Amino acid sequence: MNQIKSHKDLKVWQESMSLVIEIYKTSETFPKSELYGLVYQMRRAAVSIPSNIAEGAGRKGEKEFIRFLYIALGSLSEIETQLEIAYRLKYIENLEDTNKSIYFIRKMLANLIKSLNGII
């Protein structure tokens, strides 16, 4: 793996940070009754994605980095499910743009894992 100065140099981290902002803005419009339910869960899962990428990048060795990237993938799947729930409850009208972001991040995470696996 090429040495990176910081996790902030990773495109997947940058894109996942943008997804966090998108999730926060989207969930602001949800009913107040969802504040400790769906809103909390979505925000927690969204924050978990770049956080795990950062933590993994800061760990020693590719094996540990890969483990944290898989956790980030899991959180990404949580977000996808929670957005679908919000859509079905009619809290949001359109998932197209967000689903594109999720797909892009998932692809980048998978490619990063694949490239790191080649090093081990």
C-alpha distances in whole Angstrom, upper triangle without the diagonal:
4,6,9,12,13,13,16,13,12,15,15,16,19,20,21,22,25,25,27,29,30,31,33,35,36,37,39,41,42,45,45,46,42,41,40,40,38,37,35,33,32,31,29,27,26,25,23,21,19,20,18,15,16,16,14,11,14,14,13,10,8,12,14,11,12,16,16,15,17,20,19,20,23,24,24,26,28,29,29,32,33,34,36,38,39,39,42,43,44,42,40,41,38,34,33,31,30,29,27,25,24,24,21,19,19,18,15,14,15,12,10,11,11,8,7,10,9,7,10
4,6,10,12,12,14,11,11,14,15,16,18,20,21,22,24,25,27,29,30,31,33,35,36,37,39,42,42,45,46,47,43,42,41,41,39,37,36,35,33,31,30,28,27,26,24,22,20,21,19,16,16,17,15,12,14,15,14,13,11,15,16,14,15,18,18,17,20,22,21,22,25,26,25,28,30,30,31,34,35,35,37,39,40,40,43,44,44,43,40,41,38,35,34,31,30,30,28,25,25,25,22,20,21,19,16,16,17,14,12,14,14,11,10,14,13,11,14
4,7,9,10,13,10,11,14,16,15,17,20,20,21,24,25,26,28,30,31,32,34,35,36,38,41,42,45,45,46,42,41,40,40,38,37,35,34,32,31,29,28,26,25,23,21,19,19,18,15,14,16,14,10,12,13,12,12,12,15,16,13,15,18,18,17,20,22,21,22,25,26,25,28,30,30,31,34,35,35,37,40,40,40,43,45,45,42,40,42,39,36,35,32,31,31,29,26,26,26,23,21,22,21,18,17,19,17,13,15,17,13,12,16,15,13,15
4,5,7,9,7,8,11,13,12,14,17,17,18,20,22,23,24,26,27,28,30,32,33,35,38,38,42,42,43,39,38,37,37,35,34,32,31,29,28,27,25,23,22,21,19,16,17,16,13,12,14,13,9,10,13,13,13,13,16,16,13,15,18,17,16,19,21,19,21,24,24,23,26,28,27,29,32,32,32,35,37,37,38,41,42,42,39,37,39,36,33,32,29,28,28,26,23,24,24,21,19,20,20,16,16,18,16,13,15,17,14,13,17,17,15,18
4,7,8,7,9,13,15,13,14,17,18,18,20,22,23,24,26,28,28,30,32,33,34,37,38,41,41,43,39,37,37,37,36,34,32,31,30,27,27,26,24,22,21,19,16,17,17,14,12,14,14,10,10,13,14,15,15,19,18,15,18,20,18,18,22,22,20,23,26,25,25,28,29,29,30,33,33,33,36,38,38,39,42,43,43,40,38,40,37,34,34,30,29,30,28,25,25,26,23,21,23,22,19,19,21,20,16,19,21,18,17,20,21,19,21
4,5,6,8,11,12,10,11,15,15,14,17,19,19,21,23,24,25,27,29,29,31,34,35,38,38,39,36,33,33,34,32,30,28,28,26,24,23,22,20,18,18,16,13,13,13,11,8,11,11,8,8,12,13,15,15,18,16,13,16,18,16,15,19,19,17,20,23,22,22,25,26,25,27,30,30,30,33,35,34,36,39,39,39,37,35,37,34,31,31,28,26,27,26,22,23,24,21,18,20,21,17,16,20,19,15,17,20,18,16,20,21,19,21
4,5,5,9,9,7,9,12,12,11,15,16,16,18,20,21,22,24,26,26,28,31,32,35,35,36,32,31,30,30,29,27,25,24,23,21,20,19,17,15,14,12,9,10,10,7,5,8,9,6,7,11,13,14,14,16,14,11,14,15,13,12,16,16,14,16,19,18,18,21,22,21,23,26,26,26,29,31,31,32,35,36,36,33,31,33,31,28,28,25,23,24,22,19,19,20,18,15,17,17,14,13,16,16,13,15,18,16,15,18,20,18,20
4,5,8,9,6,7,10,11,10,12,15,15,16,18,20,20,22,24,25,26,29,30,34,34,35,32,30,30,30,28,26,25,25,22,20,20,19,16,15,15,13,9,11,12,9,8,11,12,10,11,14,17,18,17,20,18,15,17,19,16,15,18,18,15,18,21,19,18,22,23,22,23,27,26,26,29,31,30,31,34,35,35,32,30,32,29,27,26,23,21,23,21,18,19,20,17,15,17,18,15,15,18,17,15,17,20,18,18,21,22,21,23
4,6,9,8,8,11,12,12,14,16,17,18,20,22,23,24,26,28,29,32,33,36,37,38,35,33,33,33,31,29,28,27,25,23,23,22,19,18,18,15,12,14,15,11,10,14,14,10,12,16,17,18,17,20,19,15,17,19,17,15,19,20,17,19,22,21,20,23,25,23,25,28,28,28,31,33,32,33,36,37,37,34,32,33,31,28,27,24,22,23,22,18,19,20,17,15,17,17,14,14,17,16,13,16,18,16,16,20,21,20,22
4,5,5,6,9,10,11,13,15,16,17,19,20,22,23,25,26,28,30,31,35,35,36,33,31,32,31,29,27,26,25,23,21,21,19,17,16,16,13,10,12,13,9,9,13,12,9,12,15,17,16,15,17,17,13,14,17,14,12,16,17,14,15,19,18,17,20,22,21,22,25,26,25,28,30,30,30,33,35,34,32,30,31,28,25,24,21,20,20,19,16,16,17,14,11,14,14,10,10,14,12,10,13,15,14,14,17,18,18,20
4,5,5,6,8,10,11,12,14,16,17,18,20,21,22,24,26,28,29,33,34,35,32,31,31,30,28,26,26,25,22,21,21,19,16,16,16,13,11,14,14,11,12,15,15,13,16,18,20,20,18,20,19,15,16,18,16,13,17,17,14,15,19,18,16,19,21,19,20,23,24,23,25,28,28,28,31,32,32,30,27,28,25,22,21,18,17,18,15,12,14,14,11,9,12,12,8,10,13,12,10,14,16,15,15,19,20,20,22
4,5,5,6,9,10,10,12,15,15,16,18,20,21,22,24,27,27,31,32,33,29,28,28,27,25,23,23,21,19,18,18,16,13,13,13,10,8,11,11,8,10,13,13,12,15,17,19,19,16,18,17,13,14,16,13,10,13,14,11,11,15,14,12,15,17,16,17,20,21,20,22,25,25,25,28,30,29,27,25,26,23,20,19,17,15,15,14,11,11,11,9,6,9,9,6,7,10,10,9,12,14,14,14,17,19,19,21
4,6,5,6,9,10,11,13,14,15,17,19,20,21,23,26,26,30,30,31,28,26,26,26,24,22,21,20,18,16,16,14,12,11,11,8,5,8,9,6,7,11,11,10,13,15,18,18,16,18,17,13,14,15,12,11,14,14,10,12,15,13,12,16,17,16,17,21,21,20,23,25,25,26,29,30,30,27,25,27,24,21,21,18,16,17,16,12,12,14,12,9,11,13,10,9,13,13,11,14,16,16,16,19,21,20,22
4,5,5,6,9,10,11,13,15,16,17,19,20,22,24,26,29,30,31,28,26,27,27,24,22,22,21,18,17,17,16,13,12,13,11,8,11,13,10,11,14,15,13,16,19,21,22,20,22,20,17,18,19,16,14,17,17,13,15,18,16,14,18,19,17,18,22,22,20,23,26,25,25,29,30,29,27,24,26,23,20,20,17,15,17,15,12,13,15,12,10,13,14,11,12,16,15,14,17,19,19,19,22,23,23,25
4,5,5,6,9,10,11,12,14,16,16,18,20,22,23,27,28,30,26,25,26,25,22,20,21,20,17,16,17,15,11,12,13,10,9,12,13,11,13,16,16,16,18,21,23,23,21,23,21,18,18,19,17,14,16,16,13,13,16,14,12,15,17,14,15,19,19,17,20,23,22,22,26,27,26,24,21,22,20,17,16,13,11,13,11,8,9,11,8,7,10,12,9,11,14,14,14,16,19,19,19,22,24,24,26
4,5,5,6,9,10,10,12,14,15,16,19,21,21,25,26,27,23,22,23,22,19,18,17,16,13,12,13,11,8,8,9,6,6,9,10,9,11,14,14,14,17,19,22,22,20,21,19,16,16,17,14,12,14,13,10,11,13,11,9,13,14,11,13,16,16,15,18,20,20,21,24,25,24,22,20,22,19,16,17,14,11,13,12,8,8,11,10,7,10,12,10,10,14,15,14,16,18,19,19,21,24,24,25
4,5,5,7,9,10,11,13,14,16,17,20,21,24,25,26,23,21,22,22,19,17,17,17,14,12,13,12,8,8,10,8,6,9,12,10,11,14,15,15,17,20,23,23,22,23,21,18,19,19,16,15,17,16,12,14,16,13,12,16,16,13,16,19,18,17,20,22,21,22,25,26,25,22,20,22,20,18,18,15,13,15,15,11,12,15,13,10,14,16,14,14,17,18,17,19,22,22,22,24,26,26,28
4,5,5,6,9,10,11,12,14,16,18,19,23,24,26,23,21,23,22,19,17,18,18,14,13,15,14,10,10,13,11,10,13,15,14,15,18,19,18,20,23,26,27,25,26,24,21,22,22,19,17,19,18,15,16,18,15,13,16,17,14,15,18,17,16,19,21,19,20,24,24,23,21,18,20,18,15,16,12,10,13,12,9,11,14,12,10,14,16,14,15,18,19,18,21,23,23,24,26,28,29,30
4,5,5,6,9,10,10,12,14,16,17,21,22,23,20,19,20,19,16,14,15,14,11,10,12,11,7,9,11,9,9,12,14,14,15,18,19,19,21,23,27,27,25,26,24,21,21,21,18,16,17,16,13,13,15,12,10,13,13,10,11,15,14,12,15,17,16,17,20,21,20,18,16,17,15,13,13,10,8,10,11,7,8,11,11,9,12,14,14,14,17,19,18,20,22,23,24,26,28,29,30
4,5,5,6,9,10,11,12,15,16,19,20,21,18,16,17,17,15,12,12,12,9,7,9,9,5,6,9,8,8,11,13,13,14,16,18,19,20,23,26,27,25,26,23,21,21,21,18,16,18,16,13,14,15,12,11,14,13,10,13,15,14,13,16,18,16,18,21,21,21,18,16,19,17,15,16,14,11,13,14,11,11,15,14,12,14,17,16,16,19,21,20,21,24,25,25,27,30,30,31
4,5,5,6,9,10,11,14,15,19,19,21,18,17,18,19,16,13,14,15,11,9,12,12,9,9,13,12,11,14,16,16,17,19,21,21,23,25,29,30,28,29,27,24,25,25,21,20,21,20,16,18,19,15,14,17,16,13,15,18,16,14,18,19,17,18,22,21,20,17,16,18,17,15,16,13,11,15,15,12,13,17,16,14,17,20,19,19,22,24,23,24,27,28,28,30,33,33,34
4,6,5,6,9,10,12,13,17,18,20,17,17,19,18,15,13,14,14,11,10,13,13,9,11,14,13,13,16,18,18,19,22,23,23,25,28,31,31,30,30,28,25,25,26,22,21,22,20,17,18,18,15,13,16,15,11,13,16,14,12,15,16,14,15,19,19,17,14,12,14,13,12,13,10,8,11,12,10,11,15,14,14,16,19,18,19,22,23,23,25,27,28,29,31,33,34,35
4,5,5,6,9,11,11,15,16,17,14,13,15,14,11,9,11,11,7,7,10,10,7,9,12,12,13,15,17,18,19,21,22,23,25,27,31,31,29,30,27,25,25,24,21,20,20,18,15,16,16,13,12,14,12,9,11,13,10,9,13,14,11,13,16,16,16,12,11,14,13,11,14,12,9,12,14,11,11,15,16,14,16,19,19,19,22,24,23,25,27,29,29,30,33,34,34
4,6,5,6,9,10,14,14,16,13,12,14,14,12,8,10,11,8,6,10,11,9,10,13,14,14,15,18,19,20,21,24,24,26,28,31,32,31,31,29,26,27,26,23,22,23,20,18,19,19,15,15,17,15,12,14,16,13,12,16,16,13,15,19,18,17,13,13,16,16,15,17,15,12,15,17,15,15,19,19,17,19,22,22,22,25,27,26,27,30,31,31,33,36,36,37
4,6,5,8,10,13,14,17,14,13,16,16,14,11,13,14,11,10,14,15,12,13,17,17,17,19,21,22,22,25,27,27,29,31,35,35,34,34,32,29,30,29,26,25,26,24,21,22,22,18,17,19,18,14,16,18,15,13,16,17,14,15,18,17,16,12,11,14,14,14,16,14,12,15,17,15,16,19,20,19,21,24,23,24,27,28,28,29,32,33,33,35,38,38,39
4,6,6,8,11,13,15,13,13,15,15,12,9,12,13,10,10,14,14,12,14,17,17,18,20,22,23,24,26,28,28,30,32,36,36,34,35,32,30,30,29,26,25,25,23,20,21,21,17,16,17,16,12,13,15,12,10,13,13,10,11,15,14,12,9,8,10,11,11,13,12,10,13,15,14,15,18,19,18,20,23,23,23,26,28,28,29,32,33,33,35,38,39,39
4,5,5,9,10,12,9,9,12,11,8,6,9,10,8,8,12,13,11,13,16,17,18,19,22,23,24,26,27,29,30,32,35,36,34,34,32,30,30,29,26,25,25,23,20,21,20,17,16,17,15,12,14,14,11,10,13,12,9,11,14,13,12,8,9,12,13,13,16,15,13,15,18,16,16,20,21,20,21,24,25,24,27,29,29,30,33,34,34,36,39,39,40
4,6,8,9,12,10,9,12,13,11,8,11,13,11,10,14,16,14,15,19,20,20,21,24,25,26,27,30,31,32,34,37,38,37,37,35,32,33,32,28,28,28,26,23,24,23,20,19,21,18,15,17,18,14,13,16,16,12,14,17,15,14,10,11,14,15,16,19,17,15,18,21,19,19,23,24,23,25,28,28,27,30,32,32,33,36,37,37,39,41,42,43
4,7,9,11,10,10,14,14,12,10,13,15,13,13,17,18,17,18,21,22,23,24,27,28,29,31,32,34,35,37,41,41,40,40,37,35,35,34,31,30,30,28,25,26,25,22,21,22,20,17,18,18,15,13,16,15,11,12,15,13,11,8,8,11,13,15,18,17,16,19,21,20,20,24,25,24,26,29,29,29,32,34,34,35,38,39,39,41,43,44,45
4,6,8,7,8,11,10,9,7,11,13,11,12,15,17,16,18,21,22,23,24,26,28,29,30,32,34,35,37,40,41,39,39,36,35,34,33,30,29,29,27,24,25,24,20,20,20,18,15,16,16,12,12,14,12,8,11,13,10,9,6,8,12,14,15,18,18,16,19,21,21,20,24,25,24,26,29,29,29,31,34,34,34,37,39,39,40,43,44,44
4,5,6,7,11,10,10,9,12,14,14,15,18,19,19,21,23,25,26,27,29,31,32,33,35,37,38,39,43,44,42,42,39,37,37,35,33,32,32,29,27,28,26,23,23,23,20,18,19,18,15,14,16,14,11,13,14,11,11,8,11,14,17,18,22,22,20,22,25,24,24,27,29,28,29,32,33,32,34,37,37,38,40,42,42,43,46,47,47
4,5,5,9,10,10,9,11,14,14,15,17,19,19,20,23,25,26,27,29,31,31,32,35,36,37,38,42,43,42,42,39,37,37,36,33,33,32,29,28,29,27,24,24,24,21,19,21,20,17,17,19,16,13,16,17,14,14,11,14,18,20,21,25,24,22,24,27,26,26,29,31,29,30,34,34,33,36,38,38,38,41,43,43,44,47,48,48
4,6,7,8,9,9,11,13,14,15,17,19,20,21,23,25,27,27,29,31,32,33,35,37,38,39,42,43,42,41,39,37,37,35,32,33,32,29,28,28,26,23,24,24,20,19,21,19,16,17,18,15,13,16,16,13,14,12,15,19,21,22,25,26,23,25,28,27,26,29,31,30,31,34,35,34,36,39,38,38,41,43,43,44,47,48,47
4,6,5,5,6,8,10,11,12,14,15,16,18,20,22,24,24,25,28,29,29,31,33,34,35,39,40,39,38,35,34,33,31,29,29,28,25,24,24,22,19,20,20,17,15,17,16,12,13,15,12,10,14,14,11,13,10,13,17,19,19,22,23,20,22,25,24,22,26,28,26,27,30,31,30,32,35,35,35,37,39,39,40,43,44,44
4,6,7,5,6,9,10,10,12,14,15,16,18,20,22,22,24,26,27,27,30,32,32,34,37,38,37,37,34,32,33,31,28,28,28,24,23,24,22,19,20,21,17,16,18,17,14,15,17,15,13,16,17,15,16,13,15,19,20,20,24,23,21,23,26,24,23,26,28,26,27,30,31,29,32,35,34,34,37,39,38,39,43,43,43
4,7,6,5,8,10,11,11,14,15,16,17,20,22,21,23,26,26,26,28,31,31,32,36,37,36,35,32,31,31,29,26,27,26,23,22,23,21,18,20,20,16,16,19,17,14,16,18,15,14,18,19,16,18,15,18,21,23,22,26,25,22,24,27,25,24,27,29,26,27,31,31,29,31,34,34,33,36,38,37,38,42,42,41
4,6,6,6,9,10,11,12,14,16,17,19,22,21,22,25,26,26,28,31,31,32,36,36,35,34,31,30,30,28,25,26,25,21,21,22,19,16,18,17,14,13,16,14,10,13,15,12,11,15,15,13,15,13,16,19,21,20,23,23,20,21,25,23,21,25,27,25,25,29,29,27,29,33,32,32,35,37,36,37,40,41,40
4,6,5,6,8,10,10,12,14,15,17,20,20,21,23,25,25,27,29,30,31,35,35,34,33,30,29,28,26,24,24,23,20,19,19,17,14,15,15,11,10,12,11,7,9,11,9,8,12,13,11,13,10,12,16,17,16,20,20,17,18,21,20,18,21,23,22,22,25,26,25,27,30,30,29,32,34,34,35,38,39,38
4,6,5,6,8,10,11,12,14,16,18,18,20,22,23,24,26,28,29,30,34,35,33,33,30,28,28,27,24,24,23,20,19,20,18,14,15,16,13,11,13,13,9,10,13,11,9,13,15,13,14,11,12,16,17,16,19,19,16,18,21,19,18,21,23,21,22,25,26,24,27,30,29,29,32,34,34,35,38,39,38
4,6,5,6,9,10,11,12,15,17,16,18,21,21,22,24,26,26,28,31,32,31,31,28,26,27,25,22,22,22,18,17,19,17,13,15,16,12,11,15,14,11,12,15,14,13,16,18,16,18,15,16,20,20,19,22,21,18,20,22,20,19,22,24,21,22,26,26,24,26,29,28,28,32,33,32,34,37,37,37
4,6,5,6,9,10,11,13,16,15,16,19,20,20,22,24,25,26,30,30,29,28,25,24,24,22,19,19,19,15,15,16,13,10,12,12,9,8,12,11,8,10,13,12,11,15,16,15,17,15,16,19,19,18,21,20,17,18,21,19,17,20,22,19,19,23,23,21,24,27,26,26,29,31,30,31,34,35,34
4,5,5,6,9,10,11,14,14,16,18,19,20,21,23,25,26,29,30,28,28,25,24,23,22,19,18,18,15,14,14,13,9,10,11,8,6,9,9,6,8,11,11,10,13,15,14,16,13,13,16,16,14,17,17,13,14,17,15,13,17,18,16,17,20,21,19,22,25,24,24,27,29,28,30,33,33,33
4,5,5,6,8,10,12,12,14,16,17,18,20,22,23,24,28,29,28,27,25,23,23,22,18,18,19,16,14,15,14,10,11,13,11,9,12,13,10,11,15,14,13,16,18,17,18,15,15,18,18,16,19,18,14,16,18,16,14,18,19,17,18,21,21,20,22,25,24,24,28,29,28,30,33,33,33
4,6,5,6,9,11,10,12,15,15,16,18,20,21,22,25,26,25,25,22,20,21,19,16,16,16,13,12,14,12,9,11,13,10,9,13,13,11,13,16,16,15,18,20,20,21,18,18,22,21,19,22,20,17,18,20,17,16,19,20,17,18,21,21,19,22,24,23,23,26,28,26,28,31,31,31
4,6,5,7,10,10,10,13,15,15,16,19,20,21,24,25,23,23,20,19,18,17,14,14,13,10,9,10,9,5,7,9,7,6,10,11,9,11,14,14,14,17,19,19,20,18,18,21,20,17,19,18,14,15,17,15,13,16,17,14,14,18,18,16,18,21,20,20,23,25,24,25,28,29,28
4,5,6,8,9,10,12,13,15,16,18,19,21,24,25,23,23,21,19,19,18,14,14,14,12,9,11,11,7,7,10,9,7,10,12,10,11,14,15,15,17,19,20,20,17,17,19,18,15,17,16,12,13,15,12,11,14,15,12,13,16,16,14,17,20,19,19,23,24,23,25,28,28,29
4,6,6,6,9,10,11,12,14,16,17,19,22,23,22,22,19,17,18,17,13,14,15,12,10,12,12,9,10,13,12,10,14,15,14,15,18,19,18,20,23,23,23,20,20,23,21,19,21,19,15,17,18,15,14,17,17,14,15,18,17,15,19,21,19,20,23,24,23,25,28,28,28
4,6,5,6,8,10,10,12,14,15,16,20,20,19,19,16,14,15,14,10,11,11,8,7,10,9,6,9,11,10,10,13,15,14,16,19,19,19,21,24,24,25,22,22,25,23,20,22,20,17,18,19,16,14,17,17,13,14,17,16,14,17,19,17,17,21,22,21,22,25,25,25
4,5,5,6,9,10,11,12,14,16,19,19,18,18,15,13,13,13,9,8,10,8,4,7,8,6,7,10,10,10,12,15,14,15,18,19,19,21,24,24,25,23,22,24,22,19,20,18,15,15,16,13,11,14,13,10,10,14,12,10,13,16,14,14,18,19,18,20,23,23,23
4,5,5,6,9,10,10,12,14,18,18,17,18,15,13,14,14,10,9,12,10,7,10,12,10,10,14,14,13,15,18,18,18,21,22,22,24,26,27,27,25,23,26,24,21,21,19,16,17,17,14,13,15,14,10,12,15,13,11,15,16,14,15,18,19,18,20,23,22,23
4,5,5,6,9,10,11,12,16,17,17,17,14,12,14,13,9,10,12,10,8,12,13,10,12,15,15,14,17,19,19,20,23,24,23,26,28,28,29,26,25,28,26,24,25,22,19,20,21,17,16,18,18,14,15,18,16,13,17,18,16,16,20,20,19,21,24,23,23
4,5,5,6,8,10,10,14,15,14,14,11,9,10,9,5,7,9,7,6,9,10,9,11,14,14,15,17,19,19,20,23,24,24,26,29,29,30,28,27,29,27,24,25,23,20,20,21,18,16,18,17,13,14,16,14,11,14,16,14,13,17,18,16,18,21,20,20
4,6,5,6,9,10,13,13,12,13,11,8,9,10,6,6,9,9,7,10,12,11,12,15,16,16,18,20,21,21,24,25,26,27,30,31,31,29,28,30,27,24,24,22,19,20,20,16,15,16,15,11,12,14,11,9,12,13,11,11,15,15,13,16,18,18,18
4,5,5,6,9,12,13,13,14,12,9,12,12,9,9,13,12,10,13,15,14,15,18,19,18,21,23,23,24,27,28,28,30,32,33,33,31,29,32,30,27,27,25,22,23,22,19,18,20,18,14,16,17,15,13,16,17,13,14,18,17,15,18,20,19,20
4,5,5,6,10,12,12,13,9,8,11,10,7,9,12,11,10,14,15,14,16,19,19,19,22,24,24,25,28,29,29,31,33,34,35,32,31,34,32,29,29,27,24,25,25,21,20,22,21,17,18,19,17,14,17,18,15,15,18,18,15,18,21,19,19
4,5,5,8,9,8,9,6,4,7,7,5,7,10,10,10,13,14,14,16,18,19,20,22,24,24,26,28,29,30,32,34,35,36,33,32,34,32,29,29,27,24,24,24,21,20,21,20,16,16,18,15,12,14,15,12,11,15,15,12,14,17,15,15
4,6,8,9,8,11,9,6,9,10,8,9,13,13,12,15,17,17,18,21,22,22,24,26,27,27,30,32,32,33,36,37,37,35,34,36,33,30,30,28,25,25,25,21,20,21,19,16,17,18,15,12,15,15,11,12,15,14,11,14,16,15,15
4,7,9,10,12,9,8,12,12,10,12,15,15,14,18,19,19,20,23,24,24,26,28,29,30,32,34,34,36,38,39,39,37,36,38,36,33,33,30,28,28,28,24,23,25,23,19,20,21,18,16,19,19,15,15,19,17,14,17,19,17,17
4,6,8,9,6,6,10,10,9,12,14,14,15,18,19,19,21,23,24,25,27,29,29,31,33,34,35,37,39,40,41,38,37,40,37,34,34,32,30,30,29,26,25,26,24,21,21,22,19,17,19,19,15,15,18,17,14,16,18,16,15
4,7,8,7,8,11,12,12,14,16,17,18,20,22,22,24,26,27,28,30,32,32,34,36,37,38,40,42,43,44,42,41,43,40,37,37,35,32,32,32,29,27,28,26,23,23,24,21,18,20,20,16,15,18,17,13,15,17,14,13
4,6,6,7,9,10,11,13,15,16,17,19,21,22,23,25,27,28,29,31,32,34,36,37,38,40,42,43,44,42,41,42,40,36,36,34,32,31,31,28,26,27,25,22,22,22,19,17,18,17,14,13,15,13,10,11,13,10,9
4,5,5,6,9,10,10,12,14,15,16,18,20,21,23,24,26,27,29,30,31,33,35,36,37,39,41,42,40,38,40,37,34,33,32,29,28,28,25,24,23,22,19,19,18,16,14,14,14,10,9,11,10,6,8,10,8,7
4,5,5,6,9,10,11,13,14,15,17,19,20,21,23,25,26,28,29,31,32,34,35,36,38,40,41,39,38,40,37,34,34,32,30,29,28,26,24,24,23,20,19,19,17,14,14,15,12,10,12,12,8,8,11,9,7
4,5,5,6,9,10,11,13,14,16,17,19,20,22,23,25,26,27,29,31,32,33,35,37,38,39,37,36,38,36,33,33,31,29,28,28,25,23,24,23,19,19,20,18,14,15,16,13,11,14,14,10,11,14,13,11
4,5,5,6,9,10,11,12,14,15,17,19,20,21,23,25,26,27,29,31,31,33,35,36,37,35,34,36,34,30,30,28,26,25,25,22,20,21,20,16,16,17,14,11,13,13,10,9,12,12,8,10,13,12,11
4,5,5,6,9,10,10,12,14,15,17,19,20,21,23,24,26,27,29,30,31,33,35,36,34,33,35,32,29,29,27,25,23,23,21,19,19,18,15,14,14,13,9,10,11,8,6,9,10,7,8,11,11,10
4,5,5,7,9,10,11,13,14,16,17,19,20,22,23,25,26,28,29,31,32,33,35,33,32,34,32,29,29,28,25,24,24,22,19,20,20,16,15,16,15,11,12,14,12,9,12,14,11,11,15,14,13
4,5,5,6,9,10,11,12,14,15,17,19,20,21,23,25,26,27,29,30,32,33,31,30,32,30,26,27,26,23,22,22,20,17,18,18,14,14,16,14,10,12,14,12,10,14,15,12,13,17,16,15
4,5,5,6,9,10,10,13,14,15,17,19,20,21,23,25,26,27,29,30,31,30,28,30,28,24,24,23,20,19,19,17,14,15,15,11,10,12,10,7,8,11,8,7,11,12,10,12,15,15,15
4,5,5,6,9,10,11,13,14,15,17,18,20,21,23,24,26,27,29,30,29,28,30,27,24,24,23,20,19,20,18,15,15,15,12,10,12,12,8,9,12,10,8,11,14,12,12,16,17,16
4,5,5,6,9,10,11,13,14,15,17,18,20,21,23,24,26,27,29,27,26,28,27,23,24,23,20,19,20,18,15,16,17,13,12,15,14,10,12,15,13,12,15,17,15,16,19,20,19
4,5,5,6,9,10,11,12,14,15,16,19,20,21,22,24,26,27,25,24,26,24,20,21,20,17,16,17,14,12,13,13,10,9,12,11,8,10,13,12,11,15,16,15,16,20,20,20
4,5,5,6,9,10,11,13,14,15,17,19,20,21,23,25,26,24,23,25,22,19,19,19,15,14,15,13,10,11,12,9,7,10,10,7,8,12,11,10,13,16,15,16,19,20,20
4,5,5,6,9,10,11,12,14,16,17,19,20,21,23,24,23,22,24,23,19,20,20,17,15,17,15,12,13,15,12,10,13,14,11,12,15,15,13,16,19,18,18,22,23,22
4,5,5,6,9,10,10,12,14,15,16,18,20,21,22,21,20,22,21,17,19,18,15,14,16,14,11,13,14,11,10,14,14,12,14,17,16,15,19,21,20,21,24,25,24
4,5,5,6,9,10,11,13,14,15,16,19,20,21,19,18,20,18,14,16,15,11,11,12,10,7,9,11,8,7,11,12,10,12,15,15,15,17,20,19,20,23,25,25
4,5,5,6,9,10,11,12,14,15,17,18,20,19,18,20,18,14,16,16,12,11,13,12,9,10,13,11,9,12,14,12,13,16,17,16,18,21,21,21,24,26,26
4,5,5,6,9,10,11,12,14,15,17,18,17,17,19,18,15,17,17,13,12,15,14,11,13,16,13,12,16,17,15,16,20,20,19,22,24,24,24,27,29,28
4,5,5,6,8,10,10,12,14,15,16,15,14,16,15,12,14,14,10,10,13,11,9,12,14,12,12,15,16,15,17,20,20,20,22,25,25,25,28,30,30
4,6,5,6,9,10,11,12,14,15,14,13,15,13,9,11,12,9,7,11,10,7,10,13,12,11,14,16,15,16,19,20,20,22,25,25,26,28,30,30
4,5,5,6,9,10,11,12,14,14,13,15,14,11,14,15,12,11,14,14,11,13,16,15,14,17,19,18,19,22,23,22,24,27,27,28,31,32,32
4,5,5,6,9,10,11,12,11,11,14,13,11,14,15,12,12,15,15,12,15,18,16,16,19,21,20,21,24,25,24,27,29,29,30,33,34,34
4,5,5,6,9,10,10,9,8,10,10,7,11,12,9,9,13,12,11,13,16,15,15,19,20,20,21,24,25,25,27,29,30,31,33,35,35
4,5,5,6,9,10,10,9,10,10,8,11,13,11,10,14,14,12,14,17,17,17,20,22,21,22,25,26,26,28,31,31,32,34,36,36
4,5,5,6,9,9,9,12,12,11,14,16,14,13,17,17,15,18,21,20,20,23,25,24,25,28,29,29,31,33,33,34,37,38,38
4,6,5,6,5,6,9,10,10,13,15,13,13,17,17,16,18,21,20,20,24,25,25,26,29,30,30,32,34,35,35,38,40,40
4,5,5,6,5,6,7,7,11,13,12,12,15,16,15,17,20,20,20,23,25,25,26,29,30,30,32,35,35,36,39,40,41
4,5,8,8,9,10,11,14,16,15,15,18,19,18,20,23,23,23,25,28,27,28,31,32,32,34,37,37,38,40,42,42
4,6,8,10,12,13,16,18,17,17,21,21,20,22,25,25,25,28,30,29,30,33,34,34,36,39,39,40,43,44,44
4,5,6,9,11,14,16,15,16,20,20,20,22,25,25,25,28,30,30,31,34,35,35,37,39,40,41,43,45,45
4,7,10,11,15,16,14,16,19,19,19,21,24,23,24,27,28,28,30,33,33,34,36,38,39,40,42,44,44
4,6,8,11,12,11,13,16,16,16,19,21,21,22,24,26,26,28,30,31,32,34,36,37,38,40,42,42
4,7,10,11,11,13,15,16,17,19,21,22,23,25,27,27,29,31,32,33,35,37,38,39,41,43,44
4,6,8,8,9,12,13,14,15,17,19,20,21,23,24,26,27,29,30,32,33,35,36,38,40,41
4,6,5,6,9,10,10,12,14,15,16,18,20,21,22,24,25,26,28,30,31,32,34,36,37
4,6,5,6,9,10,10,12,14,15,16,18,20,21,23,24,26,27,29,30,31,33,35,36
4,5,5,6,9,10,11,13,14,15,17,18,20,21,23,24,26,27,29,30,32,34,35
4,5,5,6,9,10,11,12,14,15,16,18,20,21,22,24,26,27,28,30,32,33
4,5,5,6,9,10,10,12,14,15,16,18,20,21,22,24,25,27,29,31,32
4,5,5,6,9,10,11,12,14,15,16,18,20,21,22,24,26,27,29,31
4,5,5,6,8,10,11,12,14,15,16,18,20,21,22,24,26,27,29
4,5,5,6,9,10,10,12,14,15,16,18,20,21,22,24,26,27
4,6,5,6,9,10,10,12,14,15,16,18,20,21,23,25,26
4,5,5,6,9,10,11,12,14,15,16,18,20,21,23,25
4,5,5,6,9,10,10,12,14,15,16,18,20,21,23
4,5,5,6,9,10,11,12,14,15,16,19,20,21
4,5,5,6,9,10,10,12,14,15,17,19,20
4,5,5,6,9,10,10,12,14,15,17,19
4,5,5,6,9,10,10,12,14,16,17
4,5,5,6,9,10,10,13,15,16
4,5,5,6,9,10,11,13,15
4,5,5,6,8,10,11,13
4,5,5,6,9,10,11
4,5,5,6,9,10
4,5,5,7,9
4,5,5,7
4,5,5
4,6
4
